[in-house]
Amino acid sequence: MRKQKLIYVLRRDPGFRNREITAKRELSFGIKLASRLMLDELSFQFNKERLDEEINMAIANNDREEFERLSLKYQPYTWE
């Protein structure tokens, strides 16, 4: 497995004649995976809650066509 590295370039004040310092830092695969999973879960929950609110509004407004359209969009969220 190949490690991925991030390279940061730091620039000093103009008084140092634009010399650059390179700093290297590795991020572990576990940290990247955990952050990706957390972002995926947060976006899933946000989208599901927003769709729930839209469905409830369609029910409150007695709008059957909107309810059916939103119900089709909601189907992937029911498989848990």
N, CA, C and O atoms as a DFTB+ gen file, in Angstrom:
320 C
 N C O
     1  1       0.836      -1.168       0.000
     2  2       0.000       0.000       0.000
     3  2       0.891       1.246       0.000
     4  3       1.830       1.352       0.789
     5  1       0.587       2.162      -0.878
     6  2       1.376       3.374      -1.010
     7  2       0.839       4.446      -0.081
     8  3      -0.370       4.675      -0.036
     9  1       1.704       5.097       0.651
    10  2       1.295       6.183       1.531
    11  2       1.123       7.465       0.728
    12  3       1.906       7.773      -0.171
    13  1       0.085       8.193       1.076
    14  2      -0.131       9.485       0.436
    15  2       0.396      10.568       1.363
    16  3       0.230      10.493       2.580
    17  1       1.022      11.561       0.786
    18  2       1.596      12.639       1.571
    19  2       1.024      13.975       1.122
    20  3       0.724      14.188      -0.053
    21  1       0.885      14.851       2.078
    22  2       0.514      16.229       1.779
    23  2       1.759      17.079       1.914
    24  3       2.546      16.897       2.843
    25  1       1.937      17.996       1.001
    26  2       3.084      18.889       1.047
    27  2       2.563      20.308       1.184
    28  3       1.761      20.766       0.369
    29  1       3.021      21.000       2.217
    30  2       2.647      22.384       2.453
    31  2       3.819      23.276       2.086
    32  3       4.969      22.955       2.388
    33  1       3.535      24.380       1.446
    34  2       4.568      25.357       1.132
    35  2       4.274      26.609       1.951
    36  3       3.211      27.215       1.822
    37  1       5.227      26.986       2.790
    38  2       5.079      28.163       3.641
    39  2       5.913      29.292       3.052
    40  3       7.074      29.095       2.693
    41  1       5.321      30.459       2.958
    42  2       6.052      31.610       2.428
    43  2       6.307      32.578       3.556
    44  3       5.418      32.853       4.363
    45  1       7.513      33.092       3.615
    46  2       7.895      34.047       4.650
    47  2       7.566      35.470       4.226
    48  3       7.089      35.710       3.118
    49  1       7.827      36.393       5.114
    50  2       7.643      37.812       4.816
    51  2       8.545      38.223       3.647
    52  3       9.570      37.584       3.408
    53  1       8.179      39.271       2.926
    54  2       9.017      39.717       1.798
    55  2      10.451      40.047       2.198
    56  3      11.340      40.033       1.347
    57  1      10.692      40.340       3.454
    58  2      12.034      40.645       3.914
    59  2      13.001      39.475       3.778
    60  3      14.216      39.668       3.821
    61  1      12.472      38.264       3.613
    62  2      13.318      37.074       3.478
    63  2      13.546      36.708       2.005
    64  3      13.984      35.597       1.705
    65  1      13.256      37.620       1.102
    66  2      13.522      37.480      -0.344
    67  2      12.851      36.251      -0.957
    68  3      13.464      35.533      -1.746
    69  1      11.584      36.013      -0.589
    70  2      10.744      34.960      -1.177
    71  2      11.324      33.553      -1.068
    72  3      11.019      32.697      -1.898
    73  1      12.140      33.306      -0.073
    74  2      12.603      31.936       0.134
    75  2      11.433      31.105       0.652
    76  3      10.637      31.594       1.453
    77  1      11.322      29.873       0.210
    78  2      10.223      29.002       0.601
    79  2      10.718      27.906       1.524
    80  3      11.847      27.432       1.398
    81  1       9.860      27.509       2.452
    82  2      10.130      26.394       3.349
    83  2       9.101      25.322       3.009
    84  3       7.913      25.627       2.900
    85  1       9.523      24.104       2.843
    86  2       8.605      23.014       2.551
    87  2       8.440      22.152       3.789
    88  3       9.426      21.697       4.369
    89  1       7.195      21.926       4.199
    90  2       6.898      21.086       5.356
    91  2       6.077      19.896       4.871
    92  3       5.124      20.069       4.111
    93  1       6.433      18.706       5.299
    94  2       5.708      17.504       4.886
    95  2       4.999      16.900       6.091
    96  3       5.544      16.842       7.193
    97  1       3.781      16.455       5.853
    98  2       3.011      15.839       6.923
    99  2       2.179      14.718       6.326
   100  3       1.525      14.911       5.301
   101  1       2.195      13.563       6.944
   102  2       1.418      12.424       6.468
   103  2       0.110      12.333       7.243
   104  3       0.088      12.509       8.461
   105  1      -0.966      12.061       6.539
   106  2      -2.240      11.785       7.176
   107  2      -2.501      10.292       7.043
   108  3      -2.394       9.730       5.953
   109  1      -2.838       9.665       8.137
   110  2      -3.050       8.227       8.088
   111  2      -4.334       7.901       7.339
   112  3      -5.262       8.707       7.267
   113  1      -4.359       6.705       6.789
   114  2      -5.534       6.241       6.056
   115  2      -6.747       6.195       6.973
   116  3      -7.860       6.506       6.549
   117  1      -6.538       5.808       8.226
   118  2      -7.646       5.722       9.177
   119  2      -8.307       7.052       9.421
   120  3      -9.532       7.135       9.508
   121  1      -7.505       8.103       9.532
   122  2      -8.068       9.439       9.755
   123  2      -8.854       9.890       8.533
   124  3      -9.942      10.452       8.663
   125  1      -8.309       9.645       7.350
   126  2      -9.013      10.026       6.118
   127  2     -10.331       9.274       5.990
   128  3     -11.357       9.859       5.642
   129  1     -10.298       7.973       6.275
   130  2     -11.501       7.157       6.159
   131  2     -12.554       7.591       7.172
   132  3     -13.728       7.728       6.831
   133  1     -12.138       7.804       8.408
   134  2     -13.086       8.207       9.452
   135  2     -13.722       9.553       9.117
   136  3     -14.925       9.732       9.312
   137  1     -12.936      10.496       8.617
   138  2     -13.501      11.806       8.281
   139  2     -14.452      11.701       7.096
   140  3     -15.483      12.374       7.069
   141  1     -14.119      10.871       6.123
   142  2     -15.015      10.682       4.965
   143  2     -16.331      10.051       5.401
   144  3     -17.400      10.478       4.965
   145  1     -16.256       9.028       6.266
   146  2     -17.468       8.371       6.744
   147  2     -18.335       9.321       7.564
   148  3     -19.562       9.293       7.465
   149  1     -17.695      10.157       8.370
   150  2     -18.450      11.104       9.175
   151  2     -19.155      12.133       8.283
   152  3     -20.319      12.457       8.518
   153  1     -18.466      12.645       7.271
   154  2     -19.090      13.599       6.348
   155  2     -20.233      12.955       5.569
   156  3     -21.269      13.582       5.348
   157  1     -20.044      11.705       5.153
   158  2     -21.111      10.996       4.446
   159  2     -22.343      10.835       5.330
   160  3     -23.468      11.045       4.877
   161  1     -22.131      10.465       6.582
   162  2     -23.255      10.285       7.512
   163  2     -23.968      11.604       7.768
   164  3     -25.198      11.645       7.807
   165  1     -23.206      12.687       7.944
   166  2     -23.817      13.991       8.182
   167  2     -24.644      14.462       6.988
   168  3     -25.742      14.990       7.160
   169  1     -24.121      14.273       5.788
   170  2     -24.878      14.700       4.605
   171  2     -26.105      13.812       4.398
   172  3     -27.151      14.298       3.968
   173  1     -25.988      12.503       4.701
   174  2     -27.133      11.592       4.604
   175  2     -28.245      12.046       5.544
   176  3     -29.403      12.148       5.139
   177  1     -27.890      12.318       6.803
   178  2     -28.891      12.738       7.784
   179  2     -29.522      14.078       7.403
   180  3     -30.732      14.255       7.543
   181  1     -28.712      15.018       6.926
   182  2     -29.234      16.319       6.524
   183  2     -30.228      16.174       5.380
   184  3     -31.317      16.745       5.427
   185  1     -29.856      15.407       4.344
   186  2     -30.743      15.233       3.197
   187  2     -32.021      14.501       3.579
   188  3     -33.099      14.829       3.082
   189  1     -31.906      13.512       4.457
   190  2     -33.087      12.760       4.889
   191  2     -34.035      13.646       5.682
   192  3     -35.245      13.608       5.459
   193  1     -33.506      14.445       6.606
   194  2     -34.355      15.332       7.400
   195  2     -35.029      16.390       6.533
   196  3     -36.198      16.714       6.741
   197  1     -34.301      16.924       5.572
   198  2     -34.886      17.922       4.671
   199  2     -36.023      17.313       3.847
   200  3     -37.067      17.937       3.658
   201  1     -35.808      16.091       3.359
   202  2     -36.839      15.413       2.575
   203  2     -38.042      15.072       3.447
   204  3     -39.182      15.156       2.990
   205  1     -37.796      14.685       4.706
   206  2     -38.902      14.444       5.644
   207  2     -39.759      15.691       5.803
   208  3     -40.987      15.612       5.783
   209  1     -39.113      16.844       5.961
   210  2     -39.853      18.094       6.122
   211  2     -40.677      18.419       4.880
   212  3     -41.817      18.873       4.987
   213  1     -40.098      18.186       3.700
   214  2     -40.826      18.463       2.460
   215  2     -42.023      17.522       2.314
   216  3     -43.087      17.939       1.855
   217  1     -41.855      16.263       2.699
   218  2     -42.972      15.306       2.633
   219  2     -44.064      15.723       3.607
   220  3     -45.246      15.685       3.265
   221  1     -43.683      16.120       4.811
   222  2     -44.681      16.561       5.794
   223  2     -45.429      17.799       5.316
   224  3     -46.627      17.933       5.563
   225  1     -44.733      18.703       4.634
   226  2     -45.403      19.886       4.081
   227  2     -46.399      19.489       2.989
   228  3     -47.493      20.047       2.911
   229  1     -46.018      18.531       2.152
   230  2     -46.925      18.064       1.102
   231  2     -48.164      17.421       1.713
   232  3     -49.271      17.603       1.206
   233  1     -47.985      16.668       2.801
   234  2     -49.131      16.063       3.480
   235  2     -50.013      17.152       4.086
   236  3     -51.238      17.102       3.968
   237  1     -49.389      18.131       4.733
   238  2     -50.148      19.217       5.359
   239  2     -50.917      20.034       4.321
   240  3     -52.019      20.508       4.595
   241  1     -50.339      20.198       3.133
   242  2     -50.998      20.960       2.069
   243  2     -51.930      20.106       1.220
   244  3     -52.555      20.603       0.283
   245  1     -52.021      18.814       1.550
   246  2     -52.875      17.871       0.823
   247  2     -52.514      17.835      -0.666
   248  3     -53.389      17.767      -1.529
   249  1     -51.213      17.882      -0.946
   250  2     -50.697      17.866      -2.323
   251  2     -50.209      16.455      -2.657
   252  3     -49.064      16.092      -2.388
   253  1     -51.106      15.681      -3.247
   254  2     -50.808      14.268      -3.511
   255  2     -49.688      14.090      -4.540
   256  3     -48.841      13.210      -4.382
   257  1     -49.676      14.906      -5.580
   258  2     -48.653      14.782      -6.624
   259  2     -47.257      15.043      -6.057
   260  3     -46.316      14.306      -6.350
   261  1     -47.129      16.087      -5.251
   262  2     -45.841      16.405      -4.625
   263  2     -45.429      15.299      -3.656
   264  3     -44.257      14.929      -3.590
   265  1     -46.401      14.770      -2.906
   266  2     -46.120      13.679      -1.979
   267  2     -45.583      12.452      -2.716
   268  3     -44.612      11.836      -2.275
   269  1     -46.211      12.101      -3.831
   270  2     -45.766      10.926      -4.592
   271  2     -44.385      11.150      -5.197
   272  3     -43.566      10.231      -5.223
   273  1     -44.117      12.362      -5.686
   274  2     -42.806      12.670      -6.248
   275  2     -41.720      12.579      -5.168
   276  3     -40.656      12.003      -5.396
   277  1     -41.996      13.147      -4.006
   278  2     -41.026      13.106      -2.908
   279  2     -40.873      11.700      -2.337
   280  3     -39.790      11.325      -1.889
   281  1     -41.949      10.926      -2.352
   282  2     -41.878       9.547      -1.856
   283  2     -40.918       8.713      -2.693
   284  3     -40.205       7.861      -2.163
   285  1     -40.899       8.957      -3.990
   286  2     -39.953       8.240      -4.853
   287  2     -38.514       8.628      -4.527
   288  3     -37.621       7.780      -4.541
   289  1     -38.289       9.908      -4.235
   290  2     -36.941      10.354      -3.862
   291  2     -36.526       9.816      -2.494
   292  3     -35.338       9.668      -2.211
   293  1     -37.524       9.523      -1.641
   294  2     -37.248       9.080      -0.272
   295  2     -36.934       7.586      -0.184
   296  3     -36.367       7.142       0.814
   297  1     -37.285       6.813      -1.191
   298  2     -37.117       5.358      -1.138
   299  2     -35.704       4.899      -0.798
   300  3     -35.572       3.959      -0.013
   301  1     -34.633       5.497      -1.335
   302  2     -33.294       5.034      -0.944
   303  2     -32.992       5.214       0.542
   304  3     -32.128       4.523       1.082
   305  1     -33.691       6.133       1.207
   306  2     -33.451       6.376       2.636
   307  2     -34.169       5.370       3.527
   308  3     -33.880       5.306       4.722
   309  1     -35.092       4.586       2.986
   310  2     -35.835       3.635       3.792
   311  2     -35.102       2.316       3.959
   312  3     -35.493       1.496       4.790
   313  1     -34.049       2.097       3.187
   314  2     -33.284       0.850       3.304
   315  2     -32.169       1.057       4.309
   316  3     -31.111       1.586       3.970
   317  1     -32.402       0.644       5.537
   318  2     -31.394       0.796       6.585
   319  2     -31.212      -0.476       7.345
   320  3     -30.399      -0.532       8.268
